[in-house]
Amino acid sequence: MNVTQVGNYWDTKGENEIDLITLNDFEKSGGVAEVKRNPNK
């Protein structure tokens, strides 16, 4: 997947977060992911 934009999202209360958001403006597609660096979480 080609990516034209990368970002993240956290709401103002800190309750909801998306760690990785990718967008492809040419194909009008995107993806979301959660990243865990600590396997105990």
C-alpha positions in Angstrom: 0.0 0.0 0.0 1.4 3.4 -0.9 1.0 6.0 1.8 0.6 9.8 1.3 -0.1 10.8 4.9 0.7 9.3 8.3 -0.7 10.4 11.7 -2.3 9.4 14.9 -5.4 10.4 17.0 -6.0 10.9 20.7 -9.3 12.3 22.0 -9.2 15.2 24.5 -10.0 13.0 27.4 -7.2 10.5 26.6 -9.7 7.6 26.6 -9.6 6.7 22.9 -6.4 6.6 20.8 -5.4 5.3 17.4 -1.6 4.8 17.3 -1.2 4.8 13.5 -3.4 6.2 10.8 -2.3 5.9 7.1 -4.0 7.5 4.1 -3.6 7.1 0.4 -5.1 10.2 -1.3 -4.7 8.7 -4.8 -6.6 5.5 -4.1 -8.9 7.0 -1.5 -7.9 4.3 1.1 -6.5 4.1 4.5 -5.5 2.0 7.5 -5.5 2.1 11.3 -3.3 0.2 13.7 -2.5 -0.1 17.4 1.1 -0.5 18.4 2.2 -2.3 21.5 5.9 -2.2 22.4 5.5 -3.9 25.7 4.0 -7.5 25.3 2.7 -7.4 28.9 0.2 -4.7 28.0 
